[in-house]
């Protein structure tokens, strides 16, 4: 396998190369079916938040679950405090994924699991 491809696959959160089979001129890589990530209480993650949640303080979800507040950035570093069904309660800080540094935006509230994407486990 070319080293560039192998390095890129190893950098993915959900890629598992332990089941790779090498033949003479080709490789067979078994990529398991994607399952939604599980967020454990007491762990930190870097996530992306759906555009319908970012800066949307007038949505029904924001008003009923978060007292009219919403995260200000689409990328957050979160600490999971509670889980209730398909919702997680997070303490978060804004995060710049390109520069890999924290931003000064702090927010706490409920997030629906359907509208967030996992970038990294910390």
Phi and psi in radians as a Rosetta constraint file:
Dihedral C 1 N 2 CA 2 C 2 CIRCULARHARMONIC -1.114 0.35
Dihedral N 2 CA 2 C 2 N 3 CIRCULARHARMONIC 2.438 0.35
Dihedral C 2 N 3 CA 3 C 3 CIRCULARHARMONIC -1.071 0.35
Dihedral N 3 CA 3 C 3 N 4 CIRCULARHARMONIC -0.648 0.35
Dihedral C 3 N 4 CA 4 C 4 CIRCULARHARMONIC -1.072 0.35
Dihedral N 4 CA 4 C 4 N 5 CIRCULARHARMONIC -0.800 0.35
Dihedral C 4 N 5 CA 5 C 5 CIRCULARHARMONIC -1.138 0.35
Dihedral N 5 CA 5 C 5 N 6 CIRCULARHARMONIC -0.758 0.35
Dihedral C 5 N 6 CA 6 C 6 CIRCULARHARMONIC -1.093 0.35
Dihedral N 6 CA 6 C 6 N 7 CIRCULARHARMONIC -0.744 0.35
Dihedral C 6 N 7 CA 7 C 7 CIRCULARHARMONIC -1.111 0.35
Dihedral N 7 CA 7 C 7 N 8 CIRCULARHARMONIC -0.720 0.35
Dihedral C 7 N 8 CA 8 C 8 CIRCULARHARMONIC -1.172 0.35
Dihedral N 8 CA 8 C 8 N 9 CIRCULARHARMONIC -0.719 0.35
Dihedral C 8 N 9 CA 9 C 9 CIRCULARHARMONIC -1.167 0.35
Dihedral N 9 CA 9 C 9 N 10 CIRCULARHARMONIC -0.655 0.35
Dihedral C 9 N 10 CA 10 C 10 CIRCULARHARMONIC -1.177 0.35
Dihedral N 10 CA 10 C 10 N 11 CIRCULARHARMONIC -0.459 0.35
Dihedral C 10 N 11 CA 11 C 11 CIRCULARHARMONIC -1.386 0.35
Dihedral N 11 CA 11 C 11 N 12 CIRCULARHARMONIC -0.229 0.35
Dihedral C 11 N 12 CA 12 C 12 CIRCULARHARMONIC -1.273 0.35
Dihedral N 12 CA 12 C 12 N 13 CIRCULARHARMONIC 2.556 0.35
Dihedral C 12 N 13 CA 13 C 13 CIRCULARHARMONIC -1.214 0.35
Dihedral N 13 CA 13 C 13 N 14 CIRCULARHARMONIC -0.647 0.35
Dihedral C 13 N 14 CA 14 C 14 CIRCULARHARMONIC -1.896 0.35
Dihedral N 14 CA 14 C 14 N 15 CIRCULARHARMONIC 0.160 0.35
Dihedral C 14 N 15 CA 15 C 15 CIRCULARHARMONIC -1.491 0.35
Dihedral N 15 CA 15 C 15 N 16 CIRCULARHARMONIC 2.375 0.35
Dihedral C 15 N 16 CA 16 C 16 CIRCULARHARMONIC -2.209 0.35
Dihedral N 16 CA 16 C 16 N 17 CIRCULARHARMONIC 1.892 0.35
Dihedral C 16 N 17 CA 17 C 17 CIRCULARHARMONIC -1.663 0.35
Dihedral N 17 CA 17 C 17 N 18 CIRCULARHARMONIC 0.188 0.35
Dihedral C 17 N 18 CA 18 C 18 CIRCULARHARMONIC -1.228 0.35
Dihedral N 18 CA 18 C 18 N 19 CIRCULARHARMONIC -0.311 0.35
Dihedral C 18 N 19 CA 19 C 19 CIRCULARHARMONIC -1.856 0.35
Dihedral N 19 CA 19 C 19 N 20 CIRCULARHARMONIC 0.482 0.35
Dihedral C 19 N 20 CA 20 C 20 CIRCULARHARMONIC -1.408 0.35
Dihedral N 20 CA 20 C 20 N 21 CIRCULARHARMONIC 2.330 0.35
Dihedral C 20 N 21 CA 21 C 21 CIRCULARHARMONIC -2.021 0.35
Dihedral N 21 CA 21 C 21 N 22 CIRCULARHARMONIC 2.221 0.35
Dihedral C 21 N 22 CA 22 C 22 CIRCULARHARMONIC -1.699 0.35
Dihedral N 22 CA 22 C 22 N 23 CIRCULARHARMONIC 2.317 0.35
Dihedral C 22 N 23 CA 23 C 23 CIRCULARHARMONIC -1.998 0.35
Dihedral N 23 CA 23 C 23 N 24 CIRCULARHARMONIC -3.045 0.35
Dihedral C 23 N 24 CA 24 C 24 CIRCULARHARMONIC -1.014 0.35
Dihedral N 24 CA 24 C 24 N 25 CIRCULARHARMONIC -0.994 0.35
Dihedral C 24 N 25 CA 25 C 25 CIRCULARHARMONIC -2.041 0.35
Dihedral N 25 CA 25 C 25 N 26 CIRCULARHARMONIC 0.103 0.35
Dihedral C 25 N 26 CA 26 C 26 CIRCULARHARMONIC -2.573 0.35
Dihedral N 26 CA 26 C 26 N 27 CIRCULARHARMONIC 2.935 0.35
Dihedral C 26 N 27 CA 27 C 27 CIRCULARHARMONIC -2.239 0.35
Dihedral N 27 CA 27 C 27 N 28 CIRCULARHARMONIC 2.513 0.35
Dihedral C 27 N 28 CA 28 C 28 CIRCULARHARMONIC -1.941 0.35
Dihedral N 28 CA 28 C 28 N 29 CIRCULARHARMONIC 2.072 0.35
Dihedral C 28 N 29 CA 29 C 29 CIRCULARHARMONIC -1.995 0.35
Dihedral N 29 CA 29 C 29 N 30 CIRCULARHARMONIC 2.118 0.35
Dihedral C 29 N 30 CA 30 C 30 CIRCULARHARMONIC -1.608 0.35
Dihedral N 30 CA 30 C 30 N 31 CIRCULARHARMONIC 2.055 0.35
Dihedral C 30 N 31 CA 31 C 31 CIRCULARHARMONIC -1.873 0.35
Dihedral N 31 CA 31 C 31 N 32 CIRCULARHARMONIC 2.011 0.35
Dihedral C 31 N 32 CA 32 C 32 CIRCULARHARMONIC -1.174 0.35
Dihedral N 32 CA 32 C 32 N 33 CIRCULARHARMONIC 2.770 0.35
Dihedral C 32 N 33 CA 33 C 33 CIRCULARHARMONIC -1.046 0.35
Dihedral N 33 CA 33 C 33 N 34 CIRCULARHARMONIC 2.411 0.35
Dihedral C 33 N 34 CA 34 C 34 CIRCULARHARMONIC -1.231 0.35
Dihedral N 34 CA 34 C 34 N 35 CIRCULARHARMONIC 2.251 0.35
Dihedral C 34 N 35 CA 35 C 35 CIRCULARHARMONIC -2.008 0.35
Dihedral N 35 CA 35 C 35 N 36 CIRCULARHARMONIC 2.543 0.35
Dihedral C 35 N 36 CA 36 C 36 CIRCULARHARMONIC -1.057 0.35
Dihedral N 36 CA 36 C 36 N 37 CIRCULARHARMONIC 2.440 0.35
Dihedral C 36 N 37 CA 37 C 37 CIRCULARHARMONIC -1.170 0.35
Dihedral N 37 CA 37 C 37 N 38 CIRCULARHARMONIC 2.625 0.35
Dihedral C 37 N 38 CA 38 C 38 CIRCULARHARMONIC -1.796 0.35
Dihedral N 38 CA 38 C 38 N 39 CIRCULARHARMONIC 2.330 0.35
Dihedral C 38 N 39 CA 39 C 39 CIRCULARHARMONIC -1.825 0.35
Dihedral N 39 CA 39 C 39 N 40 CIRCULARHARMONIC 2.047 0.35
Dihedral C 39 N 40 CA 40 C 40 CIRCULARHARMONIC -1.551 0.35
Dihedral N 40 CA 40 C 40 N 41 CIRCULARHARMONIC 2.450 0.35
Dihedral C 40 N 41 CA 41 C 41 CIRCULARHARMONIC -1.165 0.35
Dihedral N 41 CA 41 C 41 N 42 CIRCULARHARMONIC 2.357 0.35
Dihedral C 41 N 42 CA 42 C 42 CIRCULARHARMONIC 1.559 0.35
Dihedral N 42 CA 42 C 42 N 43 CIRCULARHARMONIC 0.088 0.35
Dihedral C 42 N 43 CA 43 C 43 CIRCULARHARMONIC -1.933 0.35
Dihedral N 43 CA 43 C 43 N 44 CIRCULARHARMONIC 2.786 0.35
Dihedral C 43 N 44 CA 44 C 44 CIRCULARHARMONIC -1.937 0.35
Dihedral N 44 CA 44 C 44 N 45 CIRCULARHARMONIC 2.544 0.35
Dihedral C 44 N 45 CA 45 C 45 CIRCULARHARMONIC -2.485 0.35
Dihedral N 45 CA 45 C 45 N 46 CIRCULARHARMONIC 2.777 0.35
Dihedral C 45 N 46 CA 46 C 46 CIRCULARHARMONIC -1.899 0.35
Dihedral N 46 CA 46 C 46 N 47 CIRCULARHARMONIC 2.179 0.35
Dihedral C 46 N 47 CA 47 C 47 CIRCULARHARMONIC -2.280 0.35
Dihedral N 47 CA 47 C 47 N 48 CIRCULARHARMONIC 2.866 0.35
Dihedral C 47 N 48 CA 48 C 48 CIRCULARHARMONIC -1.934 0.35
Dihedral N 48 CA 48 C 48 N 49 CIRCULARHARMONIC 2.562 0.35
Dihedral C 48 N 49 CA 49 C 49 CIRCULARHARMONIC -1.989 0.35
Dihedral N 49 CA 49 C 49 N 50 CIRCULARHARMONIC 2.451 0.35
Dihedral C 49 N 50 CA 50 C 50 CIRCULARHARMONIC -1.054 0.35
Dihedral N 50 CA 50 C 50 N 51 CIRCULARHARMONIC 2.575 0.35
Dihedral C 50 N 51 CA 51 C 51 CIRCULARHARMONIC -1.046 0.35
Dihedral N 51 CA 51 C 51 N 52 CIRCULARHARMONIC -0.461 0.35
Dihedral C 51 N 52 CA 52 C 52 CIRCULARHARMONIC -1.255 0.35
Dihedral N 52 CA 52 C 52 N 53 CIRCULARHARMONIC -0.206 0.35
Dihedral C 52 N 53 CA 53 C 53 CIRCULARHARMONIC -1.777 0.35
Dihedral N 53 CA 53 C 53 N 54 CIRCULARHARMONIC -0.627 0.35
Dihedral C 53 N 54 CA 54 C 54 CIRCULARHARMONIC -1.120 0.35
Dihedral N 54 CA 54 C 54 N 55 CIRCULARHARMONIC 2.196 0.35
Dihedral C 54 N 55 CA 55 C 55 CIRCULARHARMONIC 0.985 0.35
Dihedral N 55 CA 55 C 55 N 56 CIRCULARHARMONIC 0.358 0.35
Dihedral C 55 N 56 CA 56 C 56 CIRCULARHARMONIC -1.812 0.35
Dihedral N 56 CA 56 C 56 N 57 CIRCULARHARMONIC 1.468 0.35
Dihedral C 56 N 57 CA 57 C 57 CIRCULARHARMONIC -1.508 0.35
Dihedral N 57 CA 57 C 57 N 58 CIRCULARHARMONIC -0.043 0.35
Dihedral C 57 N 58 CA 58 C 58 CIRCULARHARMONIC -1.816 0.35
Dihedral N 58 CA 58 C 58 N 59 CIRCULARHARMONIC 0.001 0.35
Dihedral C 58 N 59 CA 59 C 59 CIRCULARHARMONIC -1.263 0.35
Dihedral N 59 CA 59 C 59 N 60 CIRCULARHARMONIC 2.728 0.35
Dihedral C 59 N 60 CA 60 C 60 CIRCULARHARMONIC -1.028 0.35
Dihedral N 60 CA 60 C 60 N 61 CIRCULARHARMONIC -0.716 0.35
Dihedral C 60 N 61 CA 61 C 61 CIRCULARHARMONIC -1.091 0.35
Dihedral N 61 CA 61 C 61 N 62 CIRCULARHARMONIC -0.795 0.35
Dihedral C 61 N 62 CA 62 C 62 CIRCULARHARMONIC -1.109 0.35
Dihedral N 62 CA 62 C 62 N 63 CIRCULARHARMONIC -0.712 0.35
Dihedral C 62 N 63 CA 63 C 63 CIRCULARHARMONIC -1.241 0.35
Dihedral N 63 CA 63 C 63 N 64 CIRCULARHARMONIC -0.790 0.35
Dihedral C 63 N 64 CA 64 C 64 CIRCULARHARMONIC -1.394 0.35
Dihedral N 64 CA 64 C 64 N 65 CIRCULARHARMONIC -0.618 0.35
Dihedral C 64 N 65 CA 65 C 65 CIRCULARHARMONIC -1.727 0.35
Dihedral N 65 CA 65 C 65 N 66 CIRCULARHARMONIC -0.548 0.35
Dihedral C 65 N 66 CA 66 C 66 CIRCULARHARMONIC -2.134 0.35
Dihedral N 66 CA 66 C 66 N 67 CIRCULARHARMONIC 0.377 0.35
Dihedral C 66 N 67 CA 67 C 67 CIRCULARHARMONIC 0.925 0.35
Dihedral N 67 CA 67 C 67 N 68 CIRCULARHARMONIC 0.649 0.35
Dihedral C 67 N 68 CA 68 C 68 CIRCULARHARMONIC 1.367 0.35
Dihedral N 68 CA 68 C 68 N 69 CIRCULARHARMONIC 0.331 0.35
Dihedral C 68 N 69 CA 69 C 69 CIRCULARHARMONIC -1.924 0.35
Dihedral N 69 CA 69 C 69 N 70 CIRCULARHARMONIC 2.794 0.35
Dihedral C 69 N 70 CA 70 C 70 CIRCULARHARMONIC -2.673 0.35
Dihedral N 70 CA 70 C 70 N 71 CIRCULARHARMONIC 2.689 0.35
Dihedral C 70 N 71 CA 71 C 71 CIRCULARHARMONIC -1.136 0.35
Dihedral N 71 CA 71 C 71 N 72 CIRCULARHARMONIC 2.591 0.35
Dihedral C 71 N 72 CA 72 C 72 CIRCULARHARMONIC -1.665 0.35
Dihedral N 72 CA 72 C 72 N 73 CIRCULARHARMONIC -0.254 0.35
Dihedral C 72 N 73 CA 73 C 73 CIRCULARHARMONIC -2.183 0.35
Dihedral N 73 CA 73 C 73 N 74 CIRCULARHARMONIC 2.622 0.35
Dihedral C 73 N 74 CA 74 C 74 CIRCULARHARMONIC -1.342 0.35
Dihedral N 74 CA 74 C 74 N 75 CIRCULARHARMONIC -0.227 0.35
Dihedral C 74 N 75 CA 75 C 75 CIRCULARHARMONIC -2.103 0.35
Dihedral N 75 CA 75 C 75 N 76 CIRCULARHARMONIC 2.236 0.35
Dihedral C 75 N 76 CA 76 C 76 CIRCULARHARMONIC -2.295 0.35
Dihedral N 76 CA 76 C 76 N 77 CIRCULARHARMONIC 2.588 0.35
Dihedral C 76 N 77 CA 77 C 77 CIRCULARHARMONIC -1.771 0.35
Dihedral N 77 CA 77 C 77 N 78 CIRCULARHARMONIC 2.094 0.35
Dihedral C 77 N 78 CA 78 C 78 CIRCULARHARMONIC -2.095 0.35
Dihedral N 78 CA 78 C 78 N 79 CIRCULARHARMONIC 2.705 0.35
Dihedral C 78 N 79 CA 79 C 79 CIRCULARHARMONIC -2.078 0.35
Dihedral N 79 CA 79 C 79 N 80 CIRCULARHARMONIC 2.102 0.35
Dihedral C 79 N 80 CA 80 C 80 CIRCULARHARMONIC -1.454 0.35
Dihedral N 80 CA 80 C 80 N 81 CIRCULARHARMONIC 2.079 0.35
Dihedral C 80 N 81 CA 81 C 81 CIRCULARHARMONIC -1.719 0.35
Dihedral N 81 CA 81 C 81 N 82 CIRCULARHARMONIC -0.706 0.35
Dihedral C 81 N 82 CA 82 C 82 CIRCULARHARMONIC -2.510 0.35
Dihedral N 82 CA 82 C 82 N 83 CIRCULARHARMONIC 2.799 0.35
Dihedral C 82 N 83 CA 83 C 83 CIRCULARHARMONIC -2.417 0.35
Dihedral N 83 CA 83 C 83 N 84 CIRCULARHARMONIC 2.373 0.35
Dihedral C 83 N 84 CA 84 C 84 CIRCULARHARMONIC -2.459 0.35
Dihedral N 84 CA 84 C 84 N 85 CIRCULARHARMONIC 1.765 0.35
Dihedral C 84 N 85 CA 85 C 85 CIRCULARHARMONIC 1.108 0.35
Dihedral N 85 CA 85 C 85 N 86 CIRCULARHARMONIC -2.119 0.35
Dihedral C 85 N 86 CA 86 C 86 CIRCULARHARMONIC -1.702 0.35
Dihedral N 86 CA 86 C 86 N 87 CIRCULARHARMONIC 0.419 0.35
Dihedral C 86 N 87 CA 87 C 87 CIRCULARHARMONIC -2.146 0.35
Dihedral N 87 CA 87 C 87 N 88 CIRCULARHARMONIC 2.541 0.35
Dihedral C 87 N 88 CA 88 C 88 CIRCULARHARMONIC -2.204 0.35
Dihedral N 88 CA 88 C 88 N 89 CIRCULARHARMONIC 2.496 0.35
Dihedral C 88 N 89 CA 89 C 89 CIRCULARHARMONIC -1.711 0.35
Dihedral N 89 CA 89 C 89 N 90 CIRCULARHARMONIC 2.199 0.35
Dihedral C 89 N 90 CA 90 C 90 CIRCULARHARMONIC -2.189 0.35
Dihedral N 90 CA 90 C 90 N 91 CIRCULARHARMONIC 2.609 0.35
Dihedral C 90 N 91 CA 91 C 91 CIRCULARHARMONIC -1.862 0.35
Dihedral N 91 CA 91 C 91 N 92 CIRCULARHARMONIC 2.156 0.35
Dihedral C 91 N 92 CA 92 C 92 CIRCULARHARMONIC -2.355 0.35
Dihedral N 92 CA 92 C 92 N 93 CIRCULARHARMONIC 2.843 0.35
Dihedral C 92 N 93 CA 93 C 93 CIRCULARHARMONIC -2.367 0.35
Dihedral N 93 CA 93 C 93 N 94 CIRCULARHARMONIC 2.502 0.35
Dihedral C 93 N 94 CA 94 C 94 CIRCULARHARMONIC -1.060 0.35
Dihedral N 94 CA 94 C 94 N 95 CIRCULARHARMONIC 2.634 0.35
Dihedral C 94 N 95 CA 95 C 95 CIRCULARHARMONIC -2.455 0.35
Dihedral N 95 CA 95 C 95 N 96 CIRCULARHARMONIC 2.362 0.35
Dihedral C 95 N 96 CA 96 C 96 CIRCULARHARMONIC -1.750 0.35
Dihedral N 96 CA 96 C 96 N 97 CIRCULARHARMONIC 1.862 0.35
Dihedral C 96 N 97 CA 97 C 97 CIRCULARHARMONIC -1.224 0.35
Dihedral N 97 CA 97 C 97 N 98 CIRCULARHARMONIC -0.538 0.35
Dihedral C 97 N 98 CA 98 C 98 CIRCULARHARMONIC -1.246 0.35
Dihedral N 98 CA 98 C 98 N 99 CIRCULARHARMONIC -0.798 0.35
Dihedral C 98 N 99 CA 99 C 99 CIRCULARHARMONIC -1.501 0.35
Dihedral N 99 CA 99 C 99 N 100 CIRCULARHARMONIC -0.186 0.35
Dihedral C 99 N 100 CA 100 C 100 CIRCULARHARMONIC 0.940 0.35
Dihedral N 100 CA 100 C 100 N 101 CIRCULARHARMONIC 0.969 0.35
Dihedral C 100 N 101 CA 101 C 101 CIRCULARHARMONIC -2.553 0.35
Dihedral N 101 CA 101 C 101 N 102 CIRCULARHARMONIC 2.746 0.35
Dihedral C 101 N 102 CA 102 C 102 CIRCULARHARMONIC -1.301 0.35
Dihedral N 102 CA 102 C 102 N 103 CIRCULARHARMONIC 2.646 0.35
Dihedral C 102 N 103 CA 103 C 103 CIRCULARHARMONIC -1.934 0.35
Dihedral N 103 CA 103 C 103 N 104 CIRCULARHARMONIC 2.851 0.35
Dihedral C 103 N 104 CA 104 C 104 CIRCULARHARMONIC -1.375 0.35
Dihedral N 104 CA 104 C 104 N 105 CIRCULARHARMONIC 0.088 0.35
Dihedral C 104 N 105 CA 105 C 105 CIRCULARHARMONIC -1.472 0.35
Dihedral N 105 CA 105 C 105 N 106 CIRCULARHARMONIC 2.064 0.35
Dihedral C 105 N 106 CA 106 C 106 CIRCULARHARMONIC -1.939 0.35
Dihedral N 106 CA 106 C 106 N 107 CIRCULARHARMONIC 2.407 0.35
Dihedral C 106 N 107 CA 107 C 107 CIRCULARHARMONIC -2.648 0.35
Dihedral N 107 CA 107 C 107 N 108 CIRCULARHARMONIC 2.492 0.35
Dihedral C 107 N 108 CA 108 C 108 CIRCULARHARMONIC -2.253 0.35
Dihedral N 108 CA 108 C 108 N 109 CIRCULARHARMONIC 2.425 0.35
Dihedral C 108 N 109 CA 109 C 109 CIRCULARHARMONIC 2.947 0.35
Dihedral N 109 CA 109 C 109 N 110 CIRCULARHARMONIC -3.075 0.35
Dihedral C 109 N 110 CA 110 C 110 CIRCULARHARMONIC -1.543 0.35
Dihedral N 110 CA 110 C 110 N 111 CIRCULARHARMONIC 2.459 0.35
Dihedral C 110 N 111 CA 111 C 111 CIRCULARHARMONIC -2.238 0.35
Dihedral N 111 CA 111 C 111 N 112 CIRCULARHARMONIC 2.389 0.35
Dihedral C 111 N 112 CA 112 C 112 CIRCULARHARMONIC -1.361 0.35
Dihedral N 112 CA 112 C 112 N 113 CIRCULARHARMONIC 2.360 0.35
Dihedral C 112 N 113 CA 113 C 113 CIRCULARHARMONIC -1.077 0.35
Dihedral N 113 CA 113 C 113 N 114 CIRCULARHARMONIC -0.469 0.35
Dihedral C 113 N 114 CA 114 C 114 CIRCULARHARMONIC -1.239 0.35
Dihedral N 114 CA 114 C 114 N 115 CIRCULARHARMONIC -0.358 0.35
Dihedral C 114 N 115 CA 115 C 115 CIRCULARHARMONIC -1.893 0.35
Dihedral N 115 CA 115 C 115 N 116 CIRCULARHARMONIC 0.285 0.35
Dihedral C 115 N 116 CA 116 C 116 CIRCULARHARMONIC -2.225 0.35
Dihedral N 116 CA 116 C 116 N 117 CIRCULARHARMONIC 2.655 0.35
Dihedral C 116 N 117 CA 117 C 117 CIRCULARHARMONIC -2.196 0.35
Dihedral N 117 CA 117 C 117 N 118 CIRCULARHARMONIC 2.415 0.35
Dihedral C 117 N 118 CA 118 C 118 CIRCULARHARMONIC -1.485 0.35
Dihedral N 118 CA 118 C 118 N 119 CIRCULARHARMONIC 2.217 0.35
Dihedral C 118 N 119 CA 119 C 119 CIRCULARHARMONIC -1.776 0.35
Dihedral N 119 CA 119 C 119 N 120 CIRCULARHARMONIC -0.717 0.35
Dihedral C 119 N 120 CA 120 C 120 CIRCULARHARMONIC -2.783 0.35
Dihedral N 120 CA 120 C 120 N 121 CIRCULARHARMONIC 2.628 0.35
Dihedral C 120 N 121 CA 121 C 121 CIRCULARHARMONIC -1.728 0.35
Dihedral N 121 CA 121 C 121 N 122 CIRCULARHARMONIC 2.347 0.35
